[in-house]
């Protein structure tokens, strides 16, 4: 859909070569260069030698409930 008038659009041509695409983009005032890629992130905390504390993998993810579930009591 056209953002100006709302009419439908169709692809009339597909340009696969670099040189004509760059000329067209430059002619209409658009950048012919692709956007920059975001910089890579740093090491994960487990691989970072400056991080001393690692999680306790033996600890349960959640504390045990304070009650005992009895399925017979539900009937």
SVG drawing of the C-alpha trace seen along z (x, -y; Angstrom):
<svg xmlns="http://www.w3.org/2000/svg" viewBox="-14 -13 54 53">
<polyline fill="none" stroke="black" stroke-width="0.4" points="0.0,0.0 1.2,-3.5 1.8,-5.5 0.6,-8.6 -2.7,-7.6 -3.4,-4.1 -3.4,-2.6 -2.0,0.9 1.5,1.5 3.2,4.0 6.8,5.0 7.7,3.9 11.3,4.8 13.8,6.5 17.4,5.2 20.0,7.8 23.2,6.1 25.0,3.7 26.0,0.9 22.5,0.1 21.0,0.3 23.7,-2.1 23.0,-4.6 19.2,-4.5 19.6,-5.0 22.1,-7.8 19.7,-9.5 16.8,-9.5 18.9,-10.7 19.2,-7.5 22.4,-6.0 23.8,-3.2 25.7,-1.8 24.1,0.9 23.5,0.0 26.3,0.7 26.1,3.9 25.8,3.4 29.0,4.1 29.4,7.5 28.6,8.0 31.1,8.8 31.9,12.1 29.1,13.9 29.5,13.5 30.6,17.2 33.5,16.6 34.5,13.2 37.7,13.6 36.8,10.5 33.5,12.0 34.1,14.2 30.6,15.2 29.0,17.9 25.4,19.1 24.9,22.1 23.6,24.6 22.8,27.1 20.3,24.7 16.6,25.2 15.1,22.7 12.3,22.1 12.0,22.6 10.0,25.6 6.4,24.8 5.6,24.6 2.8,27.2 2.7,30.8 0.4,31.6 -1.8,34.5 -3.7,35.6 -6.1,37.7 -7.2,34.7 -8.4,33.1 -11.1,35.7"/>
</svg>
